[in-house]
Amino acid sequence: MTRFNFLAAFFLCAASMAAQTVMVGAPGMPGPMNEIDFLSGYLSLSSSQVEQAKPLFDAEHSSATKLLGSMKTAADALNAAEKSGQPDAELDRLGAVLGAVQGQLAANHSKTQVRFRALLTTEQKDKLDKMAGPQTGMAMGFSVSGGPR
């Protein structure tokens, strides 16, 4: 597999996983309500904490939904450029566009996590940290090492 085929497959896989993280109402799938429900039970959130967290996760979902459209467009453009044999400079440019969108997704996720953590008690933060393990709050199911969680 060429480097570009690998990158295209990686980005499309990442986009697919990101799409799964923002689905609303799909049974068993993460989304703002399912995430809040899970965290509420796992961390024993108070009703006040749930009410404050809901708009945070709703805003992240809304932003991610918009960014996923941009991610698909960028991935499609990169794939088309590869198939048509575009020069390296164009592939670099299109890859950078795709990377910028992924960076926005990751930054938005991290901002939501910072705001959510501000609502938690010390004990709840400790429990959340144990659940997450050594990975940081990377979006789209990838750890700092780049491998799947």
N, C-alpha and C positions, 0 to 999 in steps of 0.2 A: 504494500500500500504506500503510495507516495505521501510525502509530508502534507501536501495540500488536501489529499483525500482524507487523511487522518484528521486534520484540523477541521475540515468540513463536517465529518462524522461526529467529531467531538462537540462542535458548536450546535449541531442539530440535536444531538443527544441532550446537551445542556438546556437547549430551548424546550425540548419535550419535557424534561424534568421540571423546568421552571413553570411550564404551563400547568403541570399537575399540582404545583404548590399553590396556585391561585384559583383553582376550581372551587366554586361555591356550591354547596348543597349536594355534591356528589357523595353518596354514602361511602364512608371509609377514606375519603380523600381529604388532604389538608386544605384549608381555606380559612377565611377569617373566623367564621363561627365555629368550625370544627377545631381550629387551633385554640380559640378562647375556651371552648368547652373542655378540651384536653388539659390546658394549662390550669384552668380553674380547679379541676379535680385533682390534678397532680400536685399543685402548689397550695391547695386549699385557699384559693383567693376569696377575699370578702366580696360581697355584692358591690361595694364601692370600687374596689379594684377592677372588677369585671366591667363596670360601667365606664371607668376611665380607660381601660385597655381597648374596648371595642372600637372606638374611633381611630385608634392608632393602627390596628390591624386592618380596618376598613380602608383607611387611606393608603396603606401599603399595598393592599390588594388592587385598589383602583389604579395606582401608579404602575404596578407590575403588569396589569392587563394591557395598559397602553404601551409599555416598553416591550412587551412580548411581540406585539405587532411590528414594532421597529426592528426587533431582533430577527424575526422571520424574514423581513424584507432585506436586511443586511446579509443574512446567511444565504438567501436565494441569490443575491447579487454576487457574492463571493463564489458560490458554486457555479453560476453562469460564467463568470470571468475565468474560472479554472477550466471549464469545459471548452471555452472559446480560445484558450491559449493566450490570455492577456499577459502583458509583461509583468515582471516582478513588482515594479513600482505601483501598478494598479492593484495587484493582489495585496500588497502591503497597505495601501490606502483603504481598500475594502475590509481587510482584516482589522485595521485600526478602528473603523466605524463600528464593526461588530463588537470589538473589545470594549469600546466606549459604552455601548448599550449594556453590555454585561456588567461593566463597572458601575453604571447607574443602578442596576438592579441590586448589586451587592451593597452599594452605599445606602440605598433606601432601606434595605433589610436591616443593616447595622444601625441606622438611625432609629428605626422602629424598636429594635432591641434595647438601645440605650434608653429611650423614653419609657419602654415597658419596665425595664429594671429599676427605674426611678420610683416606680409604684410599689415595689416589693420590699418586704422586710429582709433583714439580714439572713434569717433562716430560709426564706423563700429563694433568695439569690443563691445561697449555698446549694440548695436542692436543685435548682435550675442548672447550676454549674456542673453538678455531678451527673445530671442527665446528659448534658452536652458532651462531656468527656473532654479530651485534649483539644478538639477542634475549636476554632473561633467561629463567630457567627457568619460564616460564609453563606451566601445565597445559593440556591439551586442544588443543594445536596452535595457539594464538593468540599473537601477539607482543604487546608492550607497546602498540603502536598499535592493537590490536584486530583487525587483519587476519590472514588465514591466513598461516602460516609458509611 
